[in-house]
Amino acid sequence: MKTRQHSALALLFGALAVACVAQQPEVCYSGLALHYRYELNPTRANLFGAEVSALTILAFDERGLFHEAFEVTDPAQLGDDNLIHLPLPDGRWDILTWGGDMASFGIGGMVRDSGNTSHDVPLEKGVTSIDNARLWIENHTPLDDGGKLVTDHLSNLYYGLAEGLVSRNALTPPVTRTVEMMRNTNTLRVVVRGLPPGSVTRADGEGQIVATADMTNERCRADNGICDQVRATRHVRTGTPVAGLDSLAIDLTVMRLLADDATSRLTLSGELLASLGIAAERLSIPIVPTILSSDAYDTQEHLDRENLYVFEFVLDGTGGIELYINKWRVVDTVIDI
């Protein structure tokens, strides 16, 4: 069951915009004003208006307890010049924001049972603490080991946290605070080149290549870290060659890559590779260490700024495979078969 939980008192921002137009400045000048930006991207330009289609804003009070959730979906309020007013009581607030289409994700809290196993629960006003706020992948098939099988594309997800913001309700314009957003999903594009002529898919499935990303970064805390009891997710997509072409591409969307993640892996398998004598375990690589082995990426900020990673496996026709990531050749990953 989907566990996106919003307070029954959540205010729709469309109504707030109408109130401002209706010459009620006390509405526009009350609470807390936020301006959102998204510059941590390859262009280094503000792409908030171009990429973020919705906001889910969670307000936590000075005790760190959940107070209210707000949704912003009106395109007129989501441009680069956005100014979002939250009608919050006077006080100090921590504002956790998730951006984008939330259909792929659930939002709630976390509790532990007597066996110290964590469970997802709905947000509860005055009860859920910001330390226990969680986001997780919602659309999946449970695996026997407790993990999740994800075969659909995740929607692009954006994250922002602003702490210690002061709300005031005097009839003067509130102080506007800027919230810097970052993208919290990455696309892994798997490209296989140098396929033999005539490698087209048959009805029995021969000719397919399966790309699998086994990830250990599913659940995001309010500080954008992962839980100590992380749940594994397996992202699986299948690609088929097109007649007349010697390559195929498969896209996998995964949660934010973390520089200290040494366990998440990308694996290629399928009938086509098997027919070429390439065992799946020969094309299984650690995702983040392999990316960081290139000259282009060596910090978490580098990983966060890049949205698309192209893993290009090139069959050289002599029994070897070379790997490139975003055009950078990974020298230590030349594979002999």
Stockholm file with secondary structure:
# STOCKHOLM 1.0

chainA/1-337         MKTRQHSALALLFGALAVACVAQQPEVCYSGLALHYRYELNPTRANLFGAEVSALTILAFDERGLFHEAFEVTDPAQLGDDNLIHLPLPDGRWDILTWGGDMASFGIGGMVRDSGNTSHDVPLEKGVTSIDNARLWIENHTPLDDGGKLVTDHLSNLYYGLAEGLVSRNALTPPVTRTVEMMRNTNTLRVVVRGLPPGSVTRADGEGQIVATADMTNERCRADNGICDQVRATRHVRTGTPVAGLDSLAIDLTVMRLLADDATSRLTLSGELLASLGIAAERLSIPIVPTILSSDAYDTQEHLDRENLYVFEFVLDGTGGIELYINKWRVVDTVIDI
#=GR chainA/1-337 SS CCCCCCCTTCCBHHHHHHHHHTTCHHHHTSBEEEEEEEEESTTCSCCHHHHCCCEEEEEECTTSBEEEEEEECCGGGSSTTCCEEECCCSEEEEEEEEESCGGGEEEEEEEECTTSCEEEECCCTTTCBGGGEEEEECSCEECTTSCEEECSCCCCCEEEEEEEEEEBCSSSCCCEEEEEEEECEEEEEEEEECCCTTCCCCTTSTTCEEEEEEESCCCEETTSCCCTTCCCEEEEEEECCCTTCSEEEEEEEEECCCTTCCSCEEEEESHHHHHTTCCGGGGEEEHHHHHHTSSSCCSHHHHHHCCEEEEEEEECSSSEEEEEETTEECGGGCEEC
#=GC SS_cons         CCCCCCCTTCCBHHHHHHHHHTTCHHHHTSBEEEEEEEEESTTCSCCHHHHCCCEEEEEECTTSBEEEEEEECCGGGSSTTCCEEECCCSEEEEEEEEESCGGGEEEEEEEECTTSCEEEECCCTTTCBGGGEEEEECSCEECTTSCEEECSCCCCCEEEEEEEEEEBCSSSCCCEEEEEEEECEEEEEEEEECCCTTCCCCTTSTTCEEEEEEESCCCEETTSCCCTTCCCEEEEEEECCCTTCSEEEEEEEEECCCTTCCSCEEEEESHHHHHTTCCGGGGEEEHHHHHHTSSSCCSHHHHHHCCEEEEEEEECSSSEEEEEETTEECGGGCEEC
//
